[in-house]
Amino acid sequence: MKRTAPAWLLAAALLAAQTDRPRARDLGLAPGVFPPGPLNAITDVAGVRVGHVTLIEGDTVRTGVTAILPSARNLFQEKAPGAVFIGNAFGKLAGSTQVEELGTIETPIVLTNTLNVGTAMEAIVAYTLALPGNESVASVNALVGETNDGGLNDIRGMHVHREHVLAAIGSAHGGAVEEGSVGAGTGTICYGWKGGIGTSSRQAGSRYGGYTVGVLVQTNFGGVLTMGGAPVGRELGKYPFAAAGAAGDGSCMIVVATDAPLTAKDLHRLAARAVFALARTGSSYSNGSGDYAIAFSTAPAARAPAGYRAVTGDALSPLFEMTLEATEEAVYNSLLRATTVRSKIGTAEAIPIDRLREILARYGIRKKP
């Protein structure tokens, strides 16, 4: 009988390897003009928490769950203003129609693999019903997104169970966010390389309201990778339509958080910019790609909308730019922090950092001293 390493040992080795890999700014990739927050993560938006459960079992299971909580409050009782934007609808974003209709989010946002969306919904419902104050609740709109990790994971085995989803929600925390081959990004592939979870943020100065925008991505899509304007996919010879190219299909889930007091209508516009930002990295938005963005506001005023003053008009433009920049950098971080993942089903190599440094330097992109 073939012996395989214990799941905990495989997961620990994976996380240890990821800590040695750079983030975008370590390579001189700093998209845009707005500065990042202290953590350069979605958790720079005060109150936002993120939790992962990474499932690595034997030689077939490479999947997981990522939960994003807009706050520590009972979301069902104090709903967050929210919106969804769909770039290409070849995917499953459960709960999106009610968010579009009512403009609110009432549960944690959970990301997982395609065939475990139902399990995640059931777990979120159980979690919400069990919260103090929800004893009379009889309808819950669970918000669950997915990408298909079947290239590395035994997706038909549906290995994500209720307890995994509840553990991701229960372990959600502020502070630094693990990136790369973790949580819902454990089995994902992006631009032919190992993708995963990535995050970034931007902060505006007082001139533009002092607001923060944070983004988290689950990358599993294709195209011709561009980093900081450098044609990395072409230089590495890995892209769709090349003789030995990478697959072009796949999906990307994007979660955008902000502390700016926005209406649901303008959160929809913010979410649109997140999907647009994928083009900056070379996305082809292919036929089989599900490209979705969920945006929410944590502003206390927006939770009590009677008479609150929302950011509107031209004052939105800095927030749009911040979203574009943070999404682009989050995609880079998802690739850079990811480590090679192998299974009986397939292998996704981590993007080679040394070769990438050479390409970026050739195109004038270097880390500033």
Stockholm file with secondary structure:
# STOCKHOLM 1.0

chainA/1-369         MKRTAPAWLLAAALLAAQTDRPRARDLGLAPGVFPPGPLNAITDVAGVRVGHVTLIEGDTVRTGVTAILPSARNLFQEKAPGAVFIGNAFGKLAGSTQVEELGTIETPIVLTNTLNVGTAMEAIVAYTLALPGNESVASVNALVGETNDGGLNDIRGMHVHREHVLAAIGSAHGGAVEEGSVGAGTGTICYGWKGGIGTSSRQAGSRYGGYTVGVLVQTNFGGVLTMGGAPVGRELGKYPFAAAGAAGDGSCMIVVATDAPLTAKDLHRLAARAVFALARTGSSYSNGSGDYAIAFSTAPAARAPAGYRAVTGDALSPLFEMTLEATEEAVYNSLLRATTVRSKIGTAEAIPIDRLREILARYGIRKKP
#=GR chainA/1-369 SS CCCCCCHHHHHHHHHHHHHTSCCGGGGTCCCSSSCCCSSCSGGGSTTCEEEEEEEEETTTEEEEEEEEESCSSCTTTSCEEEEEEEEEESSCEETHHHHHHHCEECSCEEEEEGGGHHHHHHHHHHHHHHSTTCTTCCCCCCEEEEECCTTTSCGGGCCCCHHHHHHHHHTCBSSCCCCBSSGGGTTCEETTEECCEEEEEEECCGGGTSCEEEEEEEEECCBCCCBTTBCHHHHHTCSTTSTTCCCCCEEEEEEEEECSCCCHHHHHHHHHHHHHHGGGGTBCCCTTEEEEEEEEECCHHHHSCTTCCCCCGGGGHHHHHHHHHHHHHHHHHHHHHCCCEECSSCEECCCCHHHHHHHHHHTTCCCCC
#=GC SS_cons         CCCCCCHHHHHHHHHHHHHTSCCGGGGTCCCSSSCCCSSCSGGGSTTCEEEEEEEEETTTEEEEEEEEESCSSCTTTSCEEEEEEEEEESSCEETHHHHHHHCEECSCEEEEEGGGHHHHHHHHHHHHHHSTTCTTCCCCCCEEEEECCTTTSCGGGCCCCHHHHHHHHHTCBSSCCCCBSSGGGTTCEETTEECCEEEEEEECCGGGTSCEEEEEEEEECCBCCCBTTBCHHHHHTCSTTSTTCCCCCEEEEEEEEECSCCCHHHHHHHHHHHHHHGGGGTBCCCTTEEEEEEEEECCHHHHSCTTCCCCCGGGGHHHHHHHHHHHHHHHHHHHHHCCCEECSSCEECCCCHHHHHHHHHHTTCCCCC
//
